């Protein structure tokens, strides 16, 4: 476990944090840890869900509208 201090928290943010901590029956410290975990923890998707998302995205792309030359040009442009 590590300890750190957060300085210069804006008053309105601190007040919101206190309200949310109270609503969740947590200390401010516990609420901050919960917020950090929610934002920073990597969510591992099951393989099927990941594949479904990929398939959904692919269905929205007009793959027949691009040829190899257009793709190469876009790649070169992106690297410039």
C-alpha positions as CSV (number, residue, x, y, z in Angstrom):
1,X,0.0,0.0,0.0
2,X,1.1,3.5,-0.7
3,X,0.1,6.9,0.8
4,X,-0.1,10.2,-1.1
5,X,-1.5,13.6,-0.5
6,X,-3.7,15.6,-2.9
7,X,-3.2,19.3,-2.7
8,X,-5.1,22.3,-4.0
9,X,-8.4,20.5,-4.6
10,X,-11.0,23.1,-5.7
11,X,-13.6,23.8,-3.0
12,X,-16.5,22.8,-5.2
13,X,-14.9,19.5,-6.1
14,X,-14.1,18.7,-2.5
15,X,-17.7,19.5,-1.5
16,X,-19.0,17.1,-4.3
17,X,-16.6,14.4,-3.1
18,X,-17.9,14.8,0.5
19,X,-21.5,14.5,-0.7
20,X,-20.9,11.4,-2.8
21,X,-18.8,9.8,-0.1
22,X,-21.6,10.3,2.4
23,X,-24.2,9.0,-0.1
24,X,-22.1,5.8,-0.4
25,X,-21.4,5.6,3.3
26,X,-17.7,5.9,2.7
27,X,-15.0,8.1,4.1
28,X,-13.6,10.7,1.7
29,X,-10.4,8.6,1.4
30,X,-12.4,5.5,0.5
31,X,-14.4,7.4,-2.0
32,X,-11.2,8.7,-3.7
33,X,-9.8,5.2,-3.9
34,X,-13.1,4.0,-5.4
35,X,-13.0,6.8,-8.0
36,X,-9.4,6.0,-8.9
37,X,-10.2,2.3,-9.2
38,X,-13.2,3.0,-11.4
39,X,-11.3,5.2,-13.8
40,X,-7.9,3.4,-13.9
41,X,-8.6,-0.3,-13.6
42,X,-8.6,-2.1,-17.0
43,X,-11.8,-3.8,-17.8
44,X,-11.3,-7.2,-19.4
45,X,-13.9,-8.0,-21.9
46,X,-14.9,-11.6,-22.6
47,X,-13.7,-12.7,-26.0
48,X,-17.2,-13.0,-27.4
49,X,-18.2,-9.5,-26.3
50,X,-15.0,-8.1,-27.9
51,X,-15.7,-10.0,-31.1
52,X,-19.2,-8.7,-31.2
53,X,-18.0,-5.1,-30.8
54,X,-15.5,-5.6,-33.6
55,X,-18.1,-7.1,-35.9
56,X,-20.5,-4.2,-35.1
57,X,-17.8,-1.7,-36.0
58,X,-16.9,-3.5,-39.2
59,X,-20.5,-3.5,-40.3
60,X,-20.5,0.3,-40.2
61,X,-17.4,0.6,-42.5
62,X,-17.9,0.7,-46.2
63,X,-15.0,-1.6,-47.1
64,X,-15.8,-1.8,-50.8
65,X,-15.4,2.0,-51.2
66,X,-11.6,1.8,-50.7
67,X,-8.9,0.4,-52.9
68,X,-5.3,-0.5,-52.0
69,X,-4.0,2.8,-53.4
70,X,-6.4,4.9,-51.2
71,X,-5.4,2.8,-48.1
72,X,-1.7,3.3,-48.8
73,X,-2.2,7.0,-49.3
74,X,-4.1,7.3,-46.0
75,X,-1.3,5.4,-44.2
76,X,1.3,7.7,-45.7
77,X,-0.7,10.8,-44.8
78,X,-1.2,9.6,-41.2
79,X,2.6,9.1,-40.8
80,X,3.4,12.6,-42.1
